[in-house]
């Protein structure tokens, strides 16, 4: 190999190495983007459904479509930061019960309830939603991927009392027939979907 060709090969190799090191530095320095949607994938059985917080307009639509009434008990399985339960208690006069297994996300829920001074109306359970007792629920709110809904369906069918409502954000409950479907525009030509079911 000629000396000039050898120099070119060495320079290209050096540029490749520096480029990769720079890319690693950028990737390790990335931080989650601040905003209304925060993605967090818990490392536990509920990890089938990553934590993606529900926009306020969808929270309101879910509670309105479910026709939440004062004094009713709203359960949120995989409640995230408890924003649905806070809105149910604050805006609809309901009581709330949230189940959340992920440690970090559970702390967000505790802080949200505390900040809104709703500790007497919203109960948070640090546990697995697939082991929850939901027999007292009048409304169950869900934002879970289809595989988690599939696992949850027999629990709902076994425990929910007649007349209880289930409201699901974006994903249908496998094997169930919705009684109402509502679209909430995102503002970019797409929309969220709220599915309502009644036992």
C-alpha positions in Angstrom: 0.0 0.0 0.0 1.4 3.4 -0.9 2.2 5.9 1.8 -0.5 8.4 0.6 -3.2 5.7 0.6 -2.1 4.6 4.0 -2.5 8.1 5.3 -6.0 8.4 3.8 -7.0 5.1 5.4 -5.7 6.2 8.8 -7.5 9.6 8.6 -10.8 7.9 7.7 -10.4 5.4 10.6 -9.7 8.3 13.0 -12.7 10.2 11.8 -14.9 7.1 12.2 -13.6 6.6 15.8 -14.1 10.3 16.8 -17.6 10.3 15.3 -18.7 7.3 17.3 -17.3 8.7 20.5 -19.2 11.9 19.9 -22.4 10.0 19.2 -22.0 8.1 22.5 -21.4 11.3 24.3 -24.6 12.9 22.9 -26.7 9.8 23.6 -25.6 9.5 27.2 -26.2 13.2 27.8 -29.8 13.1 26.5 -32.5 13.9 29.1 -36.3 13.4 28.8 -38.0 16.2 27.1 -40.1 18.3 29.4 -43.8 18.6 28.6 -47.2 17.1 29.1 -46.2 13.6 27.9 -43.6 11.7 29.8 -42.6 8.2 28.7 -41.4 5.9 31.4 -41.1 2.1 31.0 -41.3 0.4 34.4 -39.3 -2.9 34.8 -42.1 -5.0 36.3 -45.1 -7.0 35.1 -47.0 -3.8 34.2 -44.1 -2.9 32.0 -46.2 -4.2 29.1 -47.7 -0.7 29.3 -45.2 2.1 29.5 -46.1 5.1 31.6 -47.4 7.7 29.2 -49.3 10.5 31.0 -52.8 11.3 29.7 -53.4 14.8 28.3 -55.9 16.9 30.4 -58.5 17.0 27.6 -58.5 13.2 27.5 -58.7 13.0 31.3 -61.8 15.2 31.2 -63.3 13.2 28.3 -62.7 9.9 30.1 -64.5 11.0 33.2 -67.3 12.7 31.3 -67.9 9.8 29.0 -67.9 7.4 32.1 -70.6 9.8 33.6 -68.7 9.9 37.0 -71.1 11.1 39.7 -70.3 12.6 43.2 -69.5 9.9 45.7 -68.7 7.2 43.2 -65.5 5.3 43.4 -63.1 5.6 40.5 -60.2 3.1 40.2 -57.3 3.8 37.9 -55.2 0.6 37.3 -51.7 1.6 36.5 -52.5 5.1 37.7 -49.3 6.9 36.8 -49.1 10.3 38.4 -52.8 10.0 39.5 -54.0 12.8 37.3 -57.2 11.0 36.4 -58.0 10.4 40.1 -57.2 13.9 41.1 -59.5 15.2 38.4 -62.2 12.7 39.4 -62.1 13.9 43.0 -61.6 17.6 42.4 -63.9 18.2 39.4 -66.5 15.4 39.7 -66.8 14.9 43.5 -65.8 11.2 43.3 -63.5 9.1 45.4 -60.4 7.7 43.8 -58.3 4.6 44.2 -55.1 4.2 42.2 -52.8 1.2 41.8 -49.2 1.8 40.7 -46.3 -0.6 41.0 -43.4 1.4 39.7 -41.5 3.2 42.6 -40.7 6.4 40.8 -44.1 6.8 39.2 -45.9 6.0 42.5 -44.0 8.9 44.1 -45.3 11.2 41.4 -48.8 10.1 42.2 -48.3 10.7 46.0 -46.9 14.2 45.3 -49.8 15.0 42.9 -52.4 14.0 45.4 -50.7 15.8 48.2 -50.2 19.0 46.1 -54.0 19.0 45.4 -54.8 18.3 49.1 -56.9 15.3 48.2 -55.4 12.7 50.6 -58.9 12.2 52.2 -60.5 11.5 48.8 -57.8 9.6 46.8 -56.2 6.4 48.1 -53.0 5.2 46.4 -51.9 1.6 46.6 -48.2 0.8 45.8 -48.8 -2.6 44.3 -49.6 -4.8 41.3 -52.8 -4.0 39.4 -53.3 -7.6 38.5 -53.7 -8.5 42.2 -56.0 -5.6 43.1 -59.5 -6.0 44.6 -61.7 -3.8 42.5 -65.1 -5.0 43.6 -66.0 -1.5 45.0 -65.4 0.2 41.7 -68.1 2.2 40.0 -65.7 3.3 37.3 -62.4 1.8 36.2 -60.0 4.0 34.1 -57.4 2.3 31.9 -54.5 3.4 29.7 -52.9 0.1 28.9 -51.6 -1.7 25.9 -53.7 -4.6 24.4 -51.6 -7.4 26.0 -52.2 -5.9 29.5 -55.9 -5.4 28.8 -56.1 -9.1 27.8 -54.6 -10.1 31.1 -56.9 -7.7 33.0 -60.1 -8.7 31.3 -60.9 -11.8 33.3 -60.2 -9.9 36.5 -62.7 -7.2 35.5 -65.3 -9.8 34.4 -64.9 -11.6 37.7 -64.9 -8.7 40.1 -66.9 -5.8 38.7 -70.4 -5.3 40.0 -73.4 -4.8 37.6 -73.5 -1.3 36.2 -69.8 -0.6 36.7 -68.2 1.3 33.8 -64.8 0.8 32.3 -63.3 3.6 30.2 -60.1 2.9 28.2 -57.9 5.4 26.5 -57.0 4.5 22.9 -57.0 0.7 23.2 -60.1 -1.5 23.0 -60.8 -4.2 25.6 -60.4 -7.5 23.7 -63.7 -9.3 23.4 -65.9 -6.5 24.8 -68.4 -4.4 22.9 -68.1 -0.7 23.6 -71.3 1.3 24.4 -69.7 4.6 23.3 -66.6 5.7 21.5 -65.4 9.3 21.4 -62.6 11.0 19.5 -60.5 13.8 21.0 -58.5 15.7 18.4 -54.7 16.0 19.1 -54.4 19.1 16.9 -52.0 17.5 14.4 -54.7 15.7 12.3 -54.8 12.7 14.6 -57.0 12.0 17.6 -57.2 10.2 20.9 -60.0 7.6 21.3 -62.0 6.9 24.5 -63.8 3.6 24.7 -66.6 3.1 27.2 -67.8 -0.3 28.4 -70.6 -1.2 30.8 -70.9 -4.4 32.9 
